[in-house]
Amino acid sequence: MAIPGPGAAPPRVLAIAGSDSGGGAGIQADLKTAAAFGVHGMTAVTAVTAQNSVGVQGVWELPVEAVRAQIASVVGDIGVDAVKTGMLASPELVRAVATELRGLAAPLVVDPVGVSKHGHRLLAPEAVAVLRDELLPLATVTTPNLDEVVLLTGVEVRDEPGLWRAARAMLDLGPRWVVVKGGHLPGEAVDLLTDGTTEVVLRAARADNRHTHGTGCTLASAIAAGLAMGLDVPAATRAGKDYVTGALRTGFALGAGIGPVDHGWRWRATASPTASTATASTATATGAGAAG
């Protein structure tokens, strides 16, 4: 799907996630990513957080009825071309979101957010089973990091070959595709995308930058944007990896702690002749139907 010109409605992406008052992750990252891809971002806010560069000071869940109403309002009138879920907090919220999305034709990207960048739990322990049993089977693609793989499957990954074990365990939970994010491993930033047949290994040189807040939310939203534009899962994931790689390299300091990735890095690179535009991510694919 080509992005339409001025005055025409662009593809529509609904983000169902929590709000980050610091603006680096959550709904705020989702909307910035949507804008960077030229799609129309919409939201169903599940929780409000008080957080900044040094941590999360408070979390307040919205009532289940409020979350369901937001989803129904958007889907029923505006429509969606892709959906992305992030922080869902409680078993009641996970179940409500799954109920609202069940039967929806649009592709679904599930980011199984468990813990914040600063170590604050964002998914109640009793919600893990509900996410695993009711939401993941609906997912077109899910994007767990290594800590979330452990939370959902018990599989621990300590090296690159372990990504394949993690991917098989995640696929057993029902999503069509999984992106196992290997960013916590030493060496290159390596992610594995697979549906059990096609395998795409995405590599990028590791950025020497501590300002990485919002990385996971941004990748999942970028994949959702690509799917909304009509890309297949491998192509959307490659586009997401390239975007996140650039955003990580240009993440900037805000406050006293960990700053956000730079969602506007492409615009800044165009505006400034001295800015770096390279992302240097590479991909290899194997298996039936692998996108080249």
SVG drawing of the C-alpha trace seen along z (x, -y; Angstrom):
<svg xmlns="http://www.w3.org/2000/svg" viewBox="-19 -21 50 46">
<polyline fill="none" stroke="black" stroke-width="0.4" points="0.0,0.0 1.5,-3.4 1.2,-6.3 -1.5,-8.6 -0.8,-12.2 -1.9,-15.3 -5.6,-15.4 -6.1,-11.6 -6.4,-9.4 -3.2,-7.4 -3.2,-3.9 -4.5,-3.6 -2.7,-2.1 -4.3,-1.6 -1.9,-1.4 -3.3,0.1 -0.8,-0.7 0.1,-2.8 1.0,-6.4 4.6,-7.5 4.6,-11.0 8.3,-11.3 7.4,-10.9 9.9,-8.3 8.0,-5.0 4.4,-3.8 1.6,-5.6 3.8,-8.6 6.5,-6.5 3.7,-4.7 2.3,-8.0 5.8,-9.4 6.6,-6.2 3.4,-6.3 4.1,-9.9 7.6,-8.9 6.2,-6.2 3.5,-8.5 0.5,-6.5 -2.3,-7.8 -1.8,-6.8 -4.8,-6.2 -4.8,-5.2 -6.6,-3.2 -4.8,-4.1 -4.7,-1.3 -2.8,-3.0 -1.2,-6.2 2.3,-6.3 4.3,-8.9 7.8,-8.3 10.9,-10.1 14.5,-9.3 15.3,-7.8 12.3,-5.5 8.6,-4.9 7.1,-6.7 3.5,-5.5 1.1,-3.4 -2.7,-3.9 -4.7,-1.5 -7.8,-2.7 -11.1,-1.0 -11.7,2.0 -14.9,0.3 -12.8,-2.8 -10.3,-0.7 -13.0,1.4 -14.9,-1.8 -11.8,-3.4 -11.1,-0.4 -14.8,0.0 -15.0,-3.7 -12.0,-3.7 -12.7,-0.4 -16.4,-1.1 -16.1,-4.5 -12.6,-5.1 -11.4,-1.5 -7.9,-0.1 -5.3,1.3 -3.1,2.7 -3.1,2.9 -0.3,2.8 -0.5,3.7 1.9,2.8 1.5,2.4 -1.7,4.1 -1.0,4.3 -3.7,6.6 -5.4,9.9 -8.7,8.0 -7.3,5.6 -5.5,8.3 -8.7,10.3 -10.8,7.3 -8.4,6.3 -8.3,9.9 -12.1,9.9 -12.3,6.7 -9.7,7.8 -10.9,11.3 -12.3,11.6 -10.7,8.4 -9.2,8.8 -6.4,6.3 -2.9,7.7 -2.0,7.5 1.5,6.9 1.8,7.9 4.6,6.4 4.4,8.5 5.6,5.7 6.5,7.1 9.1,4.8 10.1,1.2 13.6,0.1 14.2,-0.8 13.0,2.6 9.5,1.6 7.0,4.4 4.3,3.4 2.4,6.7 1.0,8.3 2.2,11.8 -1.4,13.1 -1.8,11.5 1.0,13.5 -1.1,16.6 -3.9,14.6 -1.6,12.9 -0.1,16.2 -3.4,18.0 -5.8,15.4 -3.8,12.6 -0.7,14.3 -2.8,16.8 -4.4,13.8 -1.1,12.2 0.2,11.8 3.6,11.2 4.9,10.8 8.1,9.0 9.5,10.3 12.9,9.4 14.9,12.1 13.4,11.2 9.9,11.5 10.7,14.9 11.7,16.2 8.5,14.7 6.3,16.4 8.1,19.7 10.8,20.2 13.4,20.4 16.6,18.6 18.9,17.3 22.6,16.7 23.9,16.7 22.8,16.3 22.0,20.0 19.6,19.8 17.4,17.4 16.1,20.4 15.0,22.2 13.3,19.1 11.5,18.6 10.2,22.2 8.9,21.8 7.1,18.6 5.6,20.0 4.1,22.8 2.0,20.2 0.1,19.5 1.4,16.3 1.9,16.6 5.4,14.9 7.8,14.1 10.6,11.6 13.0,12.6 15.0,9.5 18.6,10.3 19.6,6.8 20.7,8.0 23.2,10.4 26.9,9.4 28.2,8.4 26.0,7.3 22.3,6.4 20.8,9.5 17.1,10.3 15.4,13.4 12.2,13.3 10.5,16.6 7.1,18.3 8.7,21.8 9.5,22.1 10.9,18.8 13.8,17.4 15.1,13.8 18.1,12.8 18.4,9.1 21.8,7.7 23.0,4.2 26.2,2.8 25.6,2.1 25.1,-1.6 27.5,-3.1 24.7,-5.0 23.0,-4.5 19.9,-6.5 17.6,-3.6 14.3,-4.3 11.3,-3.3 13.2,-0.8 10.7,2.1 7.6,-0.1 9.1,-1.8 10.0,1.5 6.6,3.0 4.9,-0.2 7.2,-0.4 6.3,3.2 2.6,2.3 3.0,-0.7 4.6,1.4 1.9,4.0 -0.7,1.2 1.0,0.0 0.6,3.4 4.1,4.8 4.4,8.5 5.8,9.4 9.5,9.9 9.5,6.6 7.7,4.7 10.2,6.1 13.2,5.1 11.8,1.6 11.2,1.5 14.7,2.7 16.2,0.1 14.2,-2.7 15.0,-1.6 18.7,-1.2 18.8,-4.8 16.8,-6.0 19.1,-4.1 22.2,-5.7 20.9,-9.2 19.1,-8.7 19.7,-11.7 20.0,-12.7 17.0,-14.1 17.0,-14.4 19.4,-12.6 18.9,-9.1 18.3,-7.1 17.1,-9.3 14.8,-8.3 15.6,-7.0 15.3,-9.7 12.0,-9.1 12.7,-12.1 16.2,-11.0 15.3,-10.7 13.8,-14.2 16.9,-15.6 19.2,-13.7 17.4,-15.4 17.4,-18.8 21.1,-18.7 23.7,-18.0 26.2,-16.8 23.8,-14.2 24.5,-10.5 21.8,-8.7 23.3,-5.2 21.6,-2.4 23.8,0.5 21.4,3.2 21.5,6.4 19.2,9.3 19.5,12.9 16.5,15.1 16.1,18.9 13.2,21.3 10.1,21.5 8.6,18.1 11.5,16.1 11.3,12.5 14.6,11.4"/>
</svg>
